[in-house]
Amino acid sequence: MNYKYTLDKSSKKHQCPSCGKKTLVRYINVETNSYINDNSGRCDRESKCQYHKSPKGNEPLVNCNTSFVQQLPSSHNELILGVYGRNYTNNNFISYLLKYFVPVDVKHAIKKYFIGTSNHWYGSTIFWQVDEQMNICAGKVMLYDKITGKRVKRPYPHINWMHKVLKTPNFVLQQCLFGLHNLCDYDNSNTICIVESEKTAIIMSILFPHCLWLATGSKANLKEELLKPIKDYNIVVFPDKTEFRDWNTKVKALEKEGFLISCSNLLENRDLEDGSDLVDVFLTSL
């Protein structure tokens, strides 16, 4: 269903009227491709701000003379993994991993998750989303601080998509769980653990390799559409600190659809900052 107003799909962000950060995605009029002149939009700080104002009168666009054709999802050429699977000395995330783990374990993680390096920002990392059929659905570019391992968010959040970096025309993005391509190496006796952050999935896979660690990439991506390929597995999700209620509600809905899934409250009763995840618990003990 197409609507008159939709969230801007470009990477441009605006100042949020609630938190003041430059993280607001504004609504555009799809007929004129122009921004709406009000505070309508959604803040990307899903947990800390939660600002979301929908425009009034957002009616479905109906055209009796138009036949709707579902767009097929795009994918990157398989050669792209090799093109960007190098130059790890200039990859801040890899430098951070080497502070805690021996090189052989880091090298194994690089191969297992197809970790890439981008020069879009010096030192940035590519997290490729490859599905169970080895389709390269997407590549998320992120910049980390090589010392703290935290995302670089100033002067703006350093996050982008490879199809935008490469200016691939007419790319239809359809995400999958990060790490899903590893499903072939596990059977139904293995537990699948799901976290939000790609960084966390990689680190936890080094610490606890007997489980398959996947990442949603965002809080909102814990949904049936993305979890369908792992429906026959035992699944445990580990929400970030303060996100248990939201993910547990989704888990209960997934249980009704036949998923064998549970939501861990491991982080909720620990003395951690809001937004902390498993890495903040386990890396501090190394």
C-alpha positions in Angstrom: 0.0 0.0 0.0 1.4 3.4 -1.0 0.7 6.4 1.1 0.7 10.1 0.4 3.5 10.7 2.9 6.4 8.4 3.7 9.6 8.6 5.7 12.6 9.9 3.6 14.6 6.9 2.4 17.8 8.9 1.9 20.5 9.1 4.5 19.8 12.8 5.3 19.0 13.6 8.9 17.6 16.7 10.5 17.4 18.1 14.0 15.0 16.3 16.2 12.5 18.7 17.9 12.5 16.5 21.0 16.1 15.6 21.8 17.9 18.2 19.6 20.1 15.6 18.0 20.6 15.5 14.2 18.8 12.2 14.0 15.3 13.0 12.6 14.1 11.3 9.5 11.5 13.6 8.0 8.3 12.7 6.0 8.1 13.6 2.4 5.2 14.0 0.0 5.6 11.1 -2.5 3.7 13.1 -5.2 6.0 16.1 -5.0 9.1 14.5 -3.5 9.4 17.4 -1.1 9.5 17.6 2.7 6.4 18.4 4.7 6.7 21.7 6.4 6.1 20.7 10.0 7.7 18.5 12.7 6.5 15.3 11.2 9.2 12.6 11.4 10.8 9.8 13.4 14.0 10.1 15.5 16.5 7.4 14.9 17.3 7.2 18.6 14.6 4.5 19.1 15.3 3.8 22.7 16.5 7.1 24.1 14.2 9.6 22.4 11.3 7.7 20.7 10.0 10.8 19.0 7.7 9.9 16.1 5.1 12.3 14.8 3.1 11.1 11.8 1.6 13.7 9.4 -2.1 14.3 9.4 -4.2 13.1 6.4 -1.8 10.4 5.4 -4.2 8.7 3.0 -3.5 5.7 0.7 -2.8 6.7 -2.9 -5.3 5.0 -5.1 -5.1 5.1 -8.9 -7.5 2.8 -10.7 -5.3 2.9 -13.8 -2.2 1.8 -12.0 -1.3 -1.9 -11.6 0.9 -2.5 -8.6 3.9 -4.6 -9.3 5.8 -6.0 -6.3 9.5 -5.1 -6.6 11.9 -8.0 -6.2 14.7 -7.5 -3.6 18.1 -6.7 -5.0 21.4 -8.3 -4.0 25.1 -7.4 -4.5 27.4 -9.4 -6.7 29.2 -12.1 -4.8 32.6 -10.7 -5.9 32.0 -7.7 -3.7 32.9 -9.8 -0.6 36.4 -10.2 -1.9 36.8 -6.6 -3.1 36.2 -5.3 0.4 37.5 -8.3 2.4 40.9 -6.9 2.9 42.9 -3.9 4.4 42.1 -4.9 8.0 45.0 -2.9 9.4 42.8 0.2 8.6 39.6 -1.3 10.1 38.9 0.2 13.5 36.6 -2.5 14.6 39.2 -5.2 13.9 41.8 -3.2 15.8 39.4 -3.2 18.7 38.9 -7.0 18.6 42.6 -7.5 18.6 42.8 -5.8 22.0 40.9 -8.7 23.5 41.3 -11.7 21.3 44.2 -13.6 19.7 44.7 -13.0 16.0 43.6 -16.5 15.0 40.2 -16.0 16.7 39.8 -12.6 15.0 40.7 -14.0 11.6 38.1 -16.8 12.1 35.4 -14.2 13.0 36.3 -12.2 9.9 35.8 -15.2 7.6 32.7 -16.5 9.4 30.9 -13.2 9.2 32.4 -11.8 6.0 33.6 -8.7 7.8 34.6 -6.0 5.3 36.6 -2.8 5.3 35.4 0.5 3.7 37.1 3.8 2.9 33.8 5.6 3.0 35.0 6.8 6.3 38.6 6.0 7.2 38.7 2.9 9.4 35.0 1.9 8.8 33.6 -1.6 8.8 31.1 -3.3 6.5 28.7 -5.8 8.0 27.3 -7.8 5.1 23.8 -9.3 5.4 24.0 -12.6 3.6 20.9 -14.9 3.7 20.7 -18.7 4.0 20.9 -19.0 0.2 24.0 -16.9 0.1 22.3 -13.8 -1.4 24.2 -10.7 -0.4 21.1 -8.7 0.6 22.8 -5.6 2.0 26.0 -4.1 3.4 25.9 -1.8 6.4 28.8 0.6 6.7 29.6 1.7 10.3 32.5 3.5 12.0 33.8 2.5 15.4 36.3 4.0 17.8 39.3 1.6 17.7 40.0 2.2 21.4 36.5 2.1 23.0 34.8 0.0 20.4 31.9 2.4 20.5 30.1 3.7 17.4 31.2 7.1 16.2 28.1 9.3 16.5 29.6 12.8 16.3 29.3 15.1 14.5 26.7 12.7 13.1 26.0 9.0 13.3 28.5 7.3 10.9 26.2 4.7 9.3 25.3 4.1 5.7 24.5 1.3 3.2 26.8 0.0 0.5 24.3 0.4 -2.3 24.1 4.1 -1.4 27.9 4.4 -1.1 28.3 2.7 -4.5 25.3 4.6 -5.9 23.7 1.4 -7.2 20.7 2.4 -9.3 17.2 1.1 -8.3 18.5 -1.1 -5.5 15.6 -2.6 -3.6 16.7 -3.2 0.0 15.3 -6.2 1.8 17.3 -7.0 4.9 18.0 -10.4 6.6 19.5 -11.3 9.9 23.2 -10.6 10.1 25.1 -14.0 10.2 22.2 -16.0 8.7 24.5 -17.5 6.0 26.1 -19.6 8.8 22.9 -21.5 9.3 24.2 -24.4 7.2 26.9 -25.1 9.8 24.4 -25.7 12.6 21.5 -28.2 13.1 18.3 -28.1 15.1 20.2 -29.3 18.2 22.1 -26.0 18.3 20.7 -22.9 20.0 20.4 -19.7 17.9 21.1 -16.5 19.9 19.9 -13.2 18.6 21.2 -9.8 19.7 20.7 -6.3 18.3 24.2 -5.3 17.4 26.4 -6.9 14.7 29.4 -6.1 16.9 27.9 -8.0 19.8 27.0 -11.1 17.6 30.7 -11.3 16.4 32.2 -11.0 19.9 29.8 -13.4 21.5 30.5 -15.9 18.7 34.2 -15.9 19.7 33.3 -16.3 23.4 30.6 -18.9 22.9 31.1 -20.6 19.5 28.8 -23.5 20.3 25.8 -21.2 19.6 25.0 -19.5 16.3 25.0 -15.7 17.0 22.9 -13.5 14.8 22.0 -9.8 14.9 18.9 -7.9 13.9 20.8 -4.7 13.2 18.2 -2.6 15.0 15.6 -2.9 17.7 12.7 -2.8 15.2 14.1 -5.8 13.1 13.0 -8.5 15.6 10.1 -9.5 13.4 8.6 -12.7 11.9 9.6 -11.8 8.4 13.3 -11.9 9.3 13.0 -14.9 11.6 11.2 -17.3 9.2 14.4 -19.1 8.0 15.2 -20.1 11.7 11.7 -21.1 12.7 12.6 -24.7 13.3 15.4 -23.9 15.7 15.5 -23.1 19.4 15.9 -19.3 19.6 17.0 -17.1 22.6 16.9 -13.4 22.1 19.1 -11.1 24.3 17.7 -7.5 24.3 19.8 -4.5 25.3 19.4 -3.1 28.8 15.8 -1.6 29.2 14.6 -3.2 26.0 13.3 -6.4 27.6 9.7 -5.4 27.7 9.6 -4.5 24.0 11.3 -7.6 22.7 9.5 -9.9 25.2 6.2 -8.7 23.8 7.4 -9.5 20.3 8.6 -12.9 21.4 5.2 -13.8 22.9 3.6 -13.0 19.5 6.2 -15.1 17.7 5.4 -18.0 20.1 1.8 -17.9 19.0 3.0 -18.3 15.4 4.9 -21.5 16.3 8.4 -20.2 17.1 10.3 -22.0 19.8 11.7 -18.7 21.2 12.4 -17.1 24.6 13.5 -13.7 25.7 16.4 -13.4 28.2 16.2 -10.9 31.1 19.9 -11.3 31.8 20.7 -7.6 31.6 17.6 -6.1 33.2 18.6 -6.6 36.8 22.3 -5.8 36.4 23.9 -2.4 37.3 24.5 -1.3 33.7 23.8 1.9 31.8 20.7 1.9 29.6 21.4 0.5 26.2 24.2 -1.8 27.4 24.4 -5.3 25.9 26.1 -8.6 26.4 29.5 -7.2 25.4 29.4 -4.8 28.3 29.1 -7.8 30.7 31.5 -10.3 29.2 34.3 -8.2 27.9 34.8 -6.5 31.2 35.6 -9.9 32.7 38.4 -10.7 30.2 
